[in-house]
Amino acid sequence: MRKQELSSSPAVNDKPHPVHGAGLGLRRTLLGPLADRPDHRVSFMEVAPENWIGVGGHFGRQLRAFTERYPFVAHGLSLSLGGPSALDETFLYRLKRFLDDHQLRYYSEHLSYCSDAGHLYDLMPIPFTEEAVHYVAARIRRTQDILERRIAVENVSYYAAPGKEMAEIDFLNAVLAEADCELLLDVNNIYVNSVNHHYDAEAFLSQVPAERIGYIHVAGHYHEAEDLLVDTHGASVIDPVWALLEKTYARCGVIPTLLERDFNIPPLPELLGEVEQIARLQAKWSLGGQSSLRTHG
């Protein structure tokens, strides 16, 4: 059965965004190659602040050279917004100094947890419950108070849903509303979860509040089995994820989008080719989209 054709008139998103265009996550292994390619088409970059706070010397100078040249956002790894331990406010004050010092334009964290009397080295799923909504939203509000800025939380990939009382999208929207924060929309995570948990990725996307999206992530994943995908950021973006990104632009407007690649990093031209693919899709939908783009059931 054929689903409804996407409109030939793409959505217009007038929300002010912290950055624009197509971005790339900056990893230390990329510092040299990117510095040698001043003509690359990367519009903005992203760093994990935990990897850079307090770093000086050669690497500190390299980071400063990049943050003085390009718009930057920060994507956190360890705040553990859903964790049982007390919020690490000491870290938040250090983070605020780092964000201010480098004039980073935005900060996001995962809607998950990763610590309890020690770091768990993984992103664990928060139970989809009303109690968890209130708990996490309060911690996000406190984070925003300390940082003196609104933050974004990212929809994460998960492989189990302990204590589930509501759908993932309902939990996400409830947290966004109660915390009054923004959303870092990870399109790959929508696709991964849709396969692993057997739901319609487009139906999920249709319920995402476009007005709260700060920017978008796309990435690759590992195909473990037909019904099990693992979010690794260690492979190229696959065609169904590119297609879902296009559907996001069609529904929500052309939003800044960043390529994540953490492992198995390919030669720089190949990596920049994916950034350029983002830029091509953004240009396509900025110019009016494609009325011929359809999905099939």
KEBANU-628916 format. One line per 10 residues: number of its first residue (from 1); for each residue x, y, z of C-alpha. Coordinates in steps of 0.5 Angstrom, whole numbers, plus 500, padded with zeros to 3 digits. Layout:
BEGIN
NUM	X Y Z  ... $
***
This chain:
BEGIN
1	500 500 500  503 507 498  503 512 503  502 519 502  507 523 498  511 528 501  509 535 499  513 539 494  513 545 498  518 544 504 $
11	517 546 511  520 553 513  523 553 520  524 560 522  526 558 529  533 561 530  538 556 531  545 556 534  549 554 528  547 553 520 $
21	549 549 515  553 542 515  557 540 521  562 535 523  564 532 530  571 534 532  576 529 534  583 529 536  585 525 530  582 530 525 $
31	585 536 528  591 536 523  588 533 517  582 539 518  588 544 519  591 542 512  584 543 509  582 550 509  577 549 503  573 544 507 $
41	565 545 507  564 544 514  560 550 517  560 548 524  563 543 529  562 540 535  566 537 541  565 533 547  567 538 553  569 532 557 $
51	575 531 552  577 538 553  576 541 559  583 543 562  587 541 556  592 545 555  599 545 551  599 543 544  592 540 544  589 546 547 $
61	592 551 542  590 547 537  583 547 539  583 554 541  585 555 533  579 552 531  574 555 536  576 562 534  575 560 526  569 556 526 $
71	562 556 530  562 551 535  557 547 539  558 542 545  555 535 546  556 532 553  558 525 555  557 525 562  552 529 566  548 523 567 $
81	541 527 567  537 521 569  542 518 574  540 516 581  547 520 584  546 527 585  547 532 579  555 534 579  554 541 580  562 542 580 $
91	562 539 573  557 544 571  561 550 573  567 548 570  563 546 564  560 554 564  567 556 564  569 552 558  563 554 554  564 561 556 $
101	572 561 555  571 558 548  564 562 546  561 555 544  554 557 542  550 551 545  550 545 549  547 539 549  546 532 553  544 525 552 $
111	537 524 555  540 518 559  544 516 565  551 513 565  553 514 572  551 511 579  557 512 584  562 511 578  562 512 571  558 506 567 $
121	561 507 560  555 507 557  548 510 556  543 507 560  535 508 558  531 512 563  525 508 565  519 511 561  515 513 567  511 519 569 $
131	516 519 575  522 519 571  519 525 567  519 530 573  526 527 576  529 528 569  526 535 568  528 538 575  535 536 573  535 539 566 $
141	532 546 569  537 546 575  543 545 569  540 551 565  540 555 572  547 554 573  549 554 566  545 560 565  543 558 558  537 553 555 $
151	540 546 553  538 541 549  537 534 550  538 528 545  533 522 544  538 516 545  538 509 542  536 504 547  536 496 547  531 495 553 $
161	525 499 556  525 497 564  519 499 567  516 502 561  509 506 562  509 510 556  511 511 549  518 513 548  516 519 544  511 521 549 $
171	516 521 554  521 525 550  515 530 549  513 530 556  521 532 558  522 537 553  515 541 556  516 540 563  524 542 563  522 547 557 $
181	529 545 554  530 544 547  532 538 543  538 535 539  534 530 534  538 524 532  535 522 526  540 515 526  537 514 533  530 514 531 $
191	532 509 525  535 504 530  530 504 535  525 503 530  528 497 527  530 494 534  523 496 538  518 495 531  515 502 531  514 507 525 $
201	520 512 524  516 517 520  510 516 525  515 518 531  518 524 527  511 526 526  510 527 533  517 531 534  516 538 536  520 542 530 $
211	520 548 534  524 545 540  530 542 535  536 546 536  540 542 531  540 535 528  545 529 528  546 523 523  551 517 524  552 510 522 $
221	551 504 526  552 497 526  548 491 523  548 486 528  542 482 526  535 484 522  532 486 528  538 489 532  542 495 530  547 498 534 $
231	549 505 535  556 506 534  558 512 530  563 507 527  560 507 520  558 511 514  550 513 514  546 508 510  541 510 505  534 509 510 $
241	537 514 515  539 519 509  532 518 507  529 520 514  533 526 514  530 528 508  523 527 511  525 531 517  527 537 513  520 536 509 $
251	517 536 515  521 541 520  525 545 515  532 545 513  535 545 520  543 545 522  545 538 521  552 535 524  555 528 522  558 524 528 $
261	563 519 527  567 516 533  570 510 531  573 507 524  574 514 522  575 514 514  580 518 510  578 525 511  575 526 503  571 520 505 $
271	568 523 511  567 530 508  563 527 502  558 525 508  558 532 510  557 535 503  551 530 502  548 533 508  549 540 505  546 537 498 $
281	540 535 502  540 542 505  540 546 499  535 541 495  530 542 501  532 550 501  530 550 494  523 547 494  524 540 495  522 534 491 $
291	515 532 489  517 526 487  520 523 494  515 518 496  515 512 501  512 506 500  509 501 505 $
***
